[in-house]
Amino acid sequence: MPLLRDKIIGHDLERLAFRFTMMSDSEAVQCQISDAAMDALAGMQGTESSARQAQFLSLRETIERIASDIYDEAPRVHGYVVRIFMRHLGR
């Protein structure tokens, strides 16, 4: 079952990832995409932290589709975090 759009949390400078949530029925699913993966989707490198939200918004549909696909393949464990890395982009 596809995940549905929920909230933007924002850029995590410590983890070098952009965090957001999606919904599975009534449960919020924590998601994140690495900076490297988001830059690869955008066809650029080294995006500033302050520009990550705009970058996420421009790629949101693609990122959310990838997150939903990963979630569908994942084991059903409460608290599972969907993490998108470069290896997930060739799907």
N, C-alpha and C positions, 0 to 999 in steps of 0.2 A: 504494500500500500504506500503510495507516495506521501512524503512529508509535505506539510503545508507551511507557507511563509509565516514567520513570527517576528521576533525582535532583532534589532541590531544592537550588539553589545559594544563593539568597537575594537580598535587595534590594541593588542597586548604587546607592548614593547619588550617585555621580558621574554616572552615565548616567540616573538617575531611571527605572530599570526593574527588574523582578524577573526574575532569571535562573533557568533550570532546564534539565534535559536530558531528551531523549526518545531512544528507540532505534529505529533503522532496521536491521533484521537484527541484526548484531553491532556496528554503528557507533553511537556516541553522537552525537546531533545537539544542538548548542548552541541554546537558545531563550531569548527574552526578550520580556516584554510591558511596554510603557511604563506608567508610573504613571497617566497620563491615561486610557489605554485600560482599565486595571484598575478605576479609579474609575468610569468610565462603565458598565462591566459591573455594578458593584455599586450603581449609582445614587447615588453620593455624590461628594464632592470633597475634596481636601486630606487624604487619609489619612496619618497619621504613619508615618514609616519603620519604627518599632518594631511597627506593626500590619500591615505588608505581608504577612508570612508567613501570618498568620491569614486575611487577605483572599484571598490566593492559594489557600489550602487550601479555602476556602468556594466558590471559583469554578473549582477545578482542572479538573473535567471539561469545562467549557465552553472554558476557555483551551487545554487540550490538544487539543480537537477543532479549534479555530481554527488552532492551530499545525500540526496534521497536514494540514489542508486547504491551508494556505499551502505546506507542504513538498511536497505532491503536485503543486502547480502550478509549483514552482520548477525552474530548470535544475539538473541533477545535477552540482554542482561540489563537490569535496572541501573540507570546511571551511565550507560554507554555514551561515550563522546565520539561524535563523527569528526574525524580528523582527515583533512584533504591535503595530500602531499603531491609532489611532482609525479610520482609513480601512478597516480590516479587519473592523470590528464589524458592519456591516450585511449580512453574508453569510448 
